[in-house]
Amino acid sequence: MPPTSASCTPDSTAGSSSPDTSPATPGSKLCAIHQPNLFPRLSTLAKLFAADCWVVLDDVQFARRDYQHRARLAPLDAPHARQWLSLPTHLPNGRPTLISEGRLVEPLKSHRRVAERVRQHYGHSTHWKTVQTALEPVLDRFGTTDRTADIAESSALALLASVDWQGEVVRSSDLPARAGRSQRLADLAAAVGSGAYLCGTGGMRYLNAEPFAALRIVVVPFLLPDASVSGIWRSAREVSALWALATIGPERLADELRVSGLSHGRP
């Protein structure tokens, strides 16, 4: 999870205790809490796929240097030749603007940019029809909203749909939670009936386990597969999962994600 998200920002490094990293109890509901990212990276997609419920963290501060309104695309044959795809976003309240409050500056122009850039990068892929199918609901969303978060969320859901994820989606702004970063995350996990919280490596460094323990929620570290085992994981933290989808197709990508998810207690 990016360092600006609530789950990766330290509550207090002095006051934090080591999280309970016991494996999730078989059958327990795994919850991931993550910001809506535009065509998320494979690392983010893998964490969401491994969860039974994604709590869309939409009521924390918008960060211009994060992935909430931009994604890195890469050519099929050159995953290290990256190019930003960005949605210019207006923050009506300045820096304190929440993710849910960010507005597209030029929706029509952004619509064209997304359609053109994705086609330029992946239009010649043998899996272009799958990529195009994932792209269509995102482009349609531009016609119904000017909220950047809506576009980002729809892009993540489209990628999850392409690999047949069957999980639940809830927005944090619709759930009750107390103040305090770790306390809030624990409350959000509890609000969706989760017995286990899937936490990225950044969050594991700072997370205070006490609020989770008090609610009997296990903190499960999320680790990516070894990049040497499969080439798609080498750029998992850098490039949009669109690249993996266009490179190996939905069936193989789903298989890769399932193998990754099994190590985190997903049935």
WOWOZI-V589779 format. One record per pair of residues at least 12 apart in sequence whose C-alpha atoms are under 8 Angstrom apart, sorted by sequence separation. I is the first residue (numbers start at 1). J is the second residue. If there is no record, write none. Layout:
# WOWOZI-V589779
i->I j->J
i->I j->J
This chain:
# WOWOZI-V589779
i->72 j->84
i->73 j->85
i->90 j->102
i->91 j->103
i->176 j->188
i->232 j->244
i->71 j->84
i->72 j->85
i->89 j->102
i->90 j->103
i->138 j->151
i->141 j->154
i->175 j->188
i->70 j->84
i->71 j->85
i->89 j->103
i->90 j->104
i->32 j->47
i->70 j->85
i->71 j->86
i->89 j->104
i->90 j->105
i->176 j->191
i->32 j->48
i->70 j->86
i->88 j->104
i->89 j->105
i->138 j->154
i->172 j->188
i->175 j->191
i->69 j->86
i->70 j->87
i->87 j->104
i->88 j->105
i->137 j->154
i->138 j->155
i->204 j->221
i->69 j->87
i->87 j->105
i->88 j->106
i->137 j->155
i->32 j->51
i->69 j->88
i->30 j->50
i->31 j->51
i->32 j->52
i->34 j->54
i->36 j->56
i->69 j->89
i->115 j->135
i->135 j->155
i->138 j->158
i->197 j->217
i->199 j->219
i->201 j->221
i->30 j->51
i->31 j->52
i->32 j->53
i->33 j->54
i->34 j->55
i->35 j->56
i->36 j->57
i->134 j->155
i->137 j->158
i->195 j->216
i->196 j->217
i->197 j->218
i->198 j->219
i->199 j->220
i->200 j->221
i->201 j->222
i->29 j->51
i->30 j->52
i->31 j->53
i->32 j->54
i->33 j->55
i->34 j->56
i->35 j->57
i->36 j->58
i->88 j->110
i->195 j->217
i->196 j->218
i->197 j->219
i->198 j->220
i->199 j->221
i->200 j->222
i->201 j->223
i->29 j->52
i->30 j->53
i->31 j->54
i->32 j->55
i->33 j->56
i->34 j->57
i->35 j->58
i->87 j->110
i->135 j->158
i->194 j->217
i->195 j->218
i->196 j->219
i->197 j->220
i->198 j->221
i->199 j->222
i->200 j->223
i->29 j->53
i->31 j->55
i->33 j->57
i->115 j->139
i->134 j->158
i->196 j->220
i->198 j->222
i->114 j->139
i->134 j->159
i->182 j->207
i->186 j->211
i->190 j->215
i->7 j->33
i->182 j->208
i->186 j->212
i->40 j->67
i->134 j->161
i->182 j->209
i->190 j->217
i->85 j->113
i->111 j->139
i->134 j->162
i->183 j->211
i->189 j->217
i->5 j->34
i->38 j->67
i->85 j->114
i->182 j->211
i->183 j->212
i->186 j->215
i->5 j->35
i->37 j->67
i->38 j->68
i->41 j->71
i->182 j->212
i->37 j->68
i->38 j->69
i->39 j->70
i->40 j->71
i->68 j->99
i->111 j->142
i->186 j->217
i->36 j->68
i->37 j->69
i->38 j->70
i->39 j->71
i->63 j->95
i->85 j->117
i->130 j->162
i->1 j->34
i->35 j->68
i->37 j->70
i->38 j->71
i->62 j->95
i->37 j->71
i->61 j->95
i->62 j->96
i->108 j->142
i->61 j->96
i->62 j->97
i->107 j->142
i->225 j->260
i->61 j->97
i->62 j->98
i->224 j->260
i->61 j->98
i->62 j->99
i->60 j->98
i->61 j->99
i->59 j->98
i->60 j->99
i->107 j->146
i->58 j->98
i->59 j->99
i->62 j->102
i->58 j->99
i->59 j->100
i->58 j->100
i->104 j->146
i->222 j->264
i->1 j->44
i->103 j->146
i->104 j->147
i->221 j->264
i->103 j->147
i->104 j->148
i->220 j->264
i->73 j->118
i->76 j->121
i->102 j->147
i->103 j->148
i->75 j->121
i->76 j->122
i->101 j->147
i->102 j->148
i->74 j->121
i->75 j->122
i->100 j->147
i->102 j->149
i->73 j->121
i->100 j->148
i->101 j->149
i->76 j->125
i->99 j->148
i->100 j->149
i->99 j->149
i->6 j->60
i->5 j->60
i->4 j->63
i->89 j->148
i->87 j->148
i->4 j->66
i->2 j->66
i->2 j->67
i->198 j->264
i->69 j->148
i->68 j->148
i->69 j->149
i->68 j->149
i->159 j->241
i->69 j->152
i->159 j->242
i->68 j->152
i->163 j->250
i->162 j->250
i->163 j->251
i->163 j->253
i->164 j->254
i->58 j->149
i->163 j->254
i->56 j->153
i->45 j->156
i->49 j->160
i->131 j->242
i->37 j->149
i->36 j->149
i->38 j->151
i->39 j->152
i->54 j->167
i->56 j->169
i->58 j->171
i->59 j->172
i->38 j->152
i->45 j->159
i->52 j->166
i->53 j->167
i->54 j->168
i->55 j->169
i->56 j->170
i->57 j->171
i->58 j->172
i->59 j->173
i->131 j->245
i->37 j->152
i->38 j->153
i->40 j->155
i->45 j->160
i->52 j->167
i->53 j->168
i->54 j->169
i->55 j->170
i->56 j->171
i->57 j->172
i->58 j->173
i->130 j->245
i->131 j->246
i->36 j->152
i->37 j->153
i->39 j->155
i->40 j->156
i->49 j->165
i->51 j->167
i->52 j->168
i->53 j->169
i->54 j->170
i->55 j->171
i->56 j->172
i->57 j->173
i->130 j->246
i->36 j->153
i->38 j->155
i->39 j->156
i->53 j->170
i->55 j->172
i->37 j->155
i->38 j->156
i->49 j->167
i->127 j->245
i->128 j->246
i->37 j->156
i->127 j->246
i->130 j->249
i->36 j->156
i->39 j->159
i->126 j->246
i->127 j->247
i->130 j->250
i->122 j->243
i->125 j->246
i->127 j->248
i->125 j->247
i->127 j->249
i->122 j->246
i->55 j->188
i->53 j->192
i->51 j->198
i->47 j->198
i->33 j->185
i->47 j->200
i->80 j->235
i->33 j->189
i->79 j->235
i->82 j->239
i->31 j->189
i->79 j->239
i->31 j->194
i->29 j->193
i->30 j->194
i->31 j->195
i->79 j->243
i->29 j->194
i->30 j->195
i->31 j->196
i->32 j->197
i->33 j->198
i->74 j->239
i->28 j->194
i->29 j->195
i->30 j->196
i->31 j->197
i->32 j->198
i->72 j->238
i->73 j->239
i->74 j->240
i->28 j->195
i->29 j->196
i->30 j->197
i->31 j->198
i->32 j->199
i->72 j->239
i->73 j->240
i->76 j->243
i->28 j->196
i->30 j->198
i->71 j->239
i->72 j->240
i->75 j->243
i->11 j->180
i->71 j->240
i->73 j->242
i->74 j->243
i->11 j->181
i->73 j->243
i->76 j->246
i->10 j->181
i->11 j->182
i->24 j->195
i->76 j->247
i->9 j->181
i->24 j->196
i->7 j->181
i->6 j->181
i->7 j->182
i->47 j->222
i->6 j->182
i->7 j->185
i->46 j->224
i->6 j->185
i->43 j->224
i->19 j->204
i->19 j->207
i->18 j->207
i->19 j->208
i->20 j->209
i->16 j->206
i->17 j->207
i->18 j->208
i->19 j->209
i->43 j->233
i->16 j->207
i->17 j->208
i->18 j->209
i->19 j->210
i->42 j->233
i->7 j->199
i->16 j->208
i->17 j->209
i->13 j->206
i->15 j->208
i->16 j->209
i->17 j->210
i->20 j->213
i->43 j->236
i->44 j->237
i->8 j->202
i->9 j->203
i->12 j->206
i->24 j->218
i->42 j->236
i->43 j->237
i->8 j->203
i->11 j->206
i->23 j->218
i->41 j->236
i->42 j->237
i->7 j->203
i->8 j->204
i->10 j->206
i->11 j->207
i->22 j->218
i->24 j->220
i->41 j->237
i->45 j->241
i->8 j->205
i->9 j->206
i->10 j->207
i->11 j->208
i->21 j->218
i->22 j->219
i->23 j->220
i->41 j->238
i->42 j->239
i->8 j->206
i->20 j->218
i->21 j->219
i->22 j->220
i->41 j->239
i->42 j->240
i->1 j->200
i->3 j->202
i->8 j->207
i->20 j->219
i->21 j->220
i->41 j->240
i->42 j->241
i->1 j->201
i->2 j->202
i->7 j->207
i->19 j->219
i->20 j->220
i->21 j->221
i->40 j->240
i->41 j->241
i->1 j->202
i->39 j->240
i->40 j->241
i->1 j->203
i->39 j->241
i->42 j->244
i->39 j->242
i->50 j->257
i->49 j->257
i->50 j->258
i->49 j->258
i->50 j->260
i->51 j->261
i->46 j->257
i->50 j->261
i->49 j->261
i->50 j->262
i->46 j->260
i->47 j->261
i->50 j->264
i->52 j->266
i->46 j->261
i->51 j->266
i->50 j->266
i->30 j->266
i->26 j->265
i->27 j->266
i->24 j->264
i->25 j->265
i->26 j->266
i->27 j->267
i->23 j->264
i->24 j->265
i->26 j->267
i->23 j->265
